[in-house]
Amino acid sequence: MYKTKNIITIQHPESVHHTNGMIGSWTDWELSEKGKHQSVNIANKLKVELEGEKYSIYCSTLLRTKQTAEIVGEILDTKITLTDALKERSLGKAIGKSVKWLRENIENEEITVYDRCFSDAESRSDVWERLLPFYKKMINNEEENIILISHGDTLSIFNALWLELDIEYLNKINLSGVSGGVSFLYQTSLGKRIIKKISDTFLYELRCRLEMTEYMKDILC
């Protein structure tokens, strides 16, 4: 028998770097005001969806994910555990630079999961290896209900791990999402892995119907 698992992944909503043409990666951008409002909507909708079920929250150490987690954790009354394993992929010397700069100065085209756009950047394989120990621990621990708050590239790799795909498959496919996307994953007692929804944005697109919280004052959801 396998441990039953309910895993919700949240790709952080809109960050400042989504609006100013800058690289995200390990640059510590804040959520935009829109992103903060989206986080409130996600958290409030999850509160209804989860019907009082308690979840553990694991979060990337970067600011935009921490801000998302703080909002979700406050509304769900859940503590947050930070981990570098869930950080976005490092783009090396492009960190702190613009997308335009990256396109003009890229050193290597990324054709396979082992390629690095810059000599000091992470490849997707590097992120796989960084994420793998955390993933194995999470799968084998006693926690049944888990929320992961992370980044697009990292979560696309997590999705492949969840489906127990070989890393080489990422040379042919990409299981990517969008900012603010929420995925619902499930493992049965027989070990069957299920993705119920992937990168669904309905949670922040729906209008809020819950009473105001300290995060919702002066916000029309």
C-alpha positions as CSV (number, residue, x, y, z in Angstrom):
1,M,0.0,0.0,0.0
2,Y,1.1,3.5,-0.7
3,K,0.6,6.7,1.3
4,T,-2.4,8.7,0.0
5,K,-1.3,12.2,-1.0
6,N,-3.2,15.3,-1.9
7,I,-0.8,17.9,-3.3
8,I,-1.7,21.4,-4.5
9,T,1.0,23.4,-6.4
10,I,0.7,27.1,-6.8
11,Q,2.8,29.0,-9.3
12,H,3.2,32.4,-7.8
13,P,0.9,35.1,-9.3
14,E,2.0,38.2,-11.2
15,S,5.4,39.6,-10.0
16,V,7.0,42.9,-10.7
17,H,9.3,41.3,-13.2
18,H,6.3,40.2,-15.3
19,T,5.6,43.8,-16.0
20,N,9.0,45.5,-16.4
21,G,10.9,43.3,-18.9
22,M,13.3,42.0,-16.3
23,I,14.6,38.5,-15.6
24,G,12.9,36.6,-12.7
25,S,15.2,33.7,-11.9
26,W,17.0,34.3,-8.5
27,T,16.4,38.1,-8.6
28,D,14.2,38.8,-5.5
29,W,11.2,40.5,-7.1
30,E,8.1,41.3,-5.1
31,L,4.6,40.4,-6.2
32,S,2.9,43.2,-8.1
33,E,-0.3,44.7,-6.5
34,K,-2.3,42.6,-9.0
35,G,-0.3,39.5,-7.9
36,K,-1.1,40.2,-4.2
37,H,-4.8,40.5,-5.1
38,Q,-4.6,37.2,-7.1
39,S,-3.0,35.5,-4.0
40,V,-5.9,36.6,-1.8
41,N,-8.4,35.2,-4.3
42,I,-6.5,31.9,-4.6
43,A,-6.3,31.5,-0.8
44,N,-10.0,32.3,-0.2
45,K,-11.1,30.0,-2.9
46,L,-8.9,27.2,-1.6
47,K,-10.3,27.8,1.9
48,V,-13.7,26.9,0.5
49,E,-12.4,24.0,-1.7
50,L,-10.5,22.3,1.2
51,E,-13.5,22.4,3.6
52,G,-11.4,22.7,6.7
53,E,-8.7,20.1,5.8
54,K,-5.3,21.0,7.2
55,Y,-2.4,21.3,4.7
56,S,1.3,21.8,5.2
57,I,2.9,24.6,3.0
58,Y,6.3,24.4,1.5
59,C,7.6,27.4,-0.3
60,S,10.6,28.7,-2.3
61,T,12.8,31.1,-0.4
62,L,12.4,33.9,-3.1
63,L,10.4,36.9,-2.1
64,R,7.6,36.6,-4.6
65,T,6.8,33.1,-3.5
66,K,7.2,33.9,0.2
67,Q,4.7,36.8,-0.2
68,T,2.2,34.4,-1.9
69,A,2.8,31.8,0.9
70,E,2.3,34.4,3.7
71,I,-1.1,35.3,2.2
72,V,-2.2,31.7,1.7
73,G,-0.8,30.6,5.1
74,E,-2.6,33.4,6.9
75,I,-6.0,32.7,5.3
76,L,-5.7,28.9,5.7
77,D,-4.2,29.3,9.2
78,T,-1.2,27.2,8.2
79,K,2.5,27.5,8.9
80,I,5.1,27.8,6.1
81,T,8.3,25.9,5.6
82,L,10.8,27.6,3.3
83,T,13.1,25.5,1.1
84,D,15.7,26.3,-1.5
85,A,14.7,23.2,-3.3
86,L,11.7,25.0,-4.7
87,K,13.6,28.1,-6.0
88,E,13.4,29.0,-9.6
89,R,16.2,28.0,-12.0
90,S,19.3,30.1,-11.7
91,L,20.2,31.9,-14.9
92,G,23.7,32.8,-13.7
93,K,25.0,36.1,-15.0
94,A,21.6,37.0,-16.4
95,I,20.2,37.5,-12.8
96,G,19.3,41.1,-12.3
97,K,19.4,41.8,-16.1
98,S,16.6,42.4,-18.6
99,V,15.1,39.8,-20.9
100,K,16.5,41.9,-23.8
101,W,20.0,41.6,-22.3
102,L,19.7,37.9,-22.0
103,R,18.6,37.5,-25.7
104,E,21.5,39.6,-26.8
105,N,24.1,38.0,-24.6
106,I,23.1,34.3,-24.3
107,E,26.1,32.0,-24.5
108,N,24.5,28.7,-25.3
109,E,21.2,27.7,-26.8
110,E,19.3,25.3,-24.5
111,I,18.4,22.4,-26.7
112,T,18.5,19.6,-24.1
113,V,17.8,19.5,-20.3
114,Y,21.6,19.4,-19.8
115,D,22.4,22.7,-21.6
116,R,23.1,25.9,-19.7
117,C,22.3,29.3,-21.3
118,F,25.3,30.7,-19.4
119,S,28.3,29.0,-17.9
120,D,27.3,29.8,-14.4
121,A,23.6,29.1,-14.8
122,E,21.6,26.0,-13.9
123,S,20.4,23.5,-16.5
124,R,17.0,21.9,-16.1
125,S,18.9,18.8,-15.2
126,D,20.5,20.7,-12.3
127,V,17.1,21.8,-11.1
128,W,15.9,18.2,-11.3
129,E,18.8,17.1,-9.1
130,R,18.2,19.9,-6.6
131,L,14.5,19.1,-6.4
132,L,14.8,15.3,-6.3
133,P,15.8,14.9,-2.6
134,F,13.0,17.2,-1.5
135,Y,10.5,15.3,-3.7
136,K,11.5,11.9,-2.3
137,K,11.2,13.1,1.3
138,M,7.8,14.6,0.6
139,I,6.5,11.5,-1.1
140,N,7.6,9.3,1.7
141,N,6.7,11.4,4.8
142,E,3.5,11.1,6.8
143,E,1.9,14.3,5.5
144,E,-1.1,13.6,3.4
145,N,-2.1,17.1,2.5
146,I,0.6,19.4,1.0
147,I,0.7,22.8,-0.7
148,L,3.8,23.7,-2.7
149,I,4.4,27.3,-3.8
150,S,7.0,27.7,-6.4
151,H,7.9,29.0,-9.9
152,G,7.1,28.0,-13.4
153,D,10.2,26.2,-14.5
154,T,10.6,24.4,-11.2
155,L,7.0,23.2,-11.1
156,S,7.2,22.0,-14.7
157,I,10.0,19.7,-13.5
158,F,8.0,18.7,-10.4
159,N,5.1,17.7,-12.7
160,A,7.5,15.3,-14.6
161,L,8.7,13.8,-11.3
162,W,5.2,13.4,-10.1
163,L,4.3,11.4,-13.2
164,E,7.5,9.3,-12.7
165,L,8.8,10.3,-16.1
166,D,12.5,9.9,-16.9
167,I,14.3,13.2,-17.2
168,E,15.0,12.6,-20.9
169,Y,11.3,13.1,-21.6
170,L,11.8,16.8,-20.9
171,N,13.7,17.0,-24.1
172,K,10.5,16.2,-25.9
173,I,7.7,17.6,-23.7
174,N,7.1,20.5,-21.3
175,L,4.5,20.4,-18.5
176,S,4.6,24.2,-17.9
177,G,1.9,26.4,-16.4
178,V,1.1,30.1,-16.0
179,S,1.6,32.6,-13.2
180,G,-1.2,32.1,-10.6
181,G,-1.9,28.6,-11.9
182,V,-3.0,26.0,-9.4
183,S,-2.6,22.3,-9.9
184,F,-4.3,19.5,-8.0
185,L,-2.3,16.2,-7.8
186,Y,-3.4,13.0,-6.1
187,Q,-1.8,9.6,-5.2
188,T,-4.1,6.7,-4.4
189,S,-3.4,4.0,-1.9
190,L,-2.5,1.8,-4.8
191,G,0.2,4.2,-5.9
192,K,-1.6,5.6,-9.0
193,R,-0.6,9.2,-9.7
194,I,-3.3,11.5,-10.9
195,I,-3.3,15.1,-12.0
196,K,-6.8,16.4,-11.5
197,K,-6.2,19.9,-12.7
198,I,-3.0,21.5,-14.0
199,S,-2.2,25.2,-13.8
200,D,-5.9,26.2,-13.4
201,T,-6.4,29.9,-13.0
202,F,-10.1,29.8,-12.0
203,L,-9.1,30.3,-8.4
204,Y,-8.1,33.9,-8.9
205,E,-10.4,34.7,-11.8
206,L,-13.6,34.1,-9.9
207,R,-14.9,37.0,-7.8
208,C,-14.5,36.7,-4.1
209,R,-17.6,35.9,-2.0
210,L,-16.1,35.6,1.4
211,E,-16.1,38.1,4.2
212,M,-13.2,40.6,4.3
213,T,-9.9,39.7,6.0
214,E,-7.0,42.0,6.8
215,Y,-5.6,41.2,3.4
216,M,-8.9,42.2,1.6
217,K,-9.5,45.6,3.1
218,D,-10.0,48.1,0.3
219,I,-9.7,45.4,-2.3
220,L,-12.7,44.6,-4.6
221,C,-12.2,41.0,-5.6
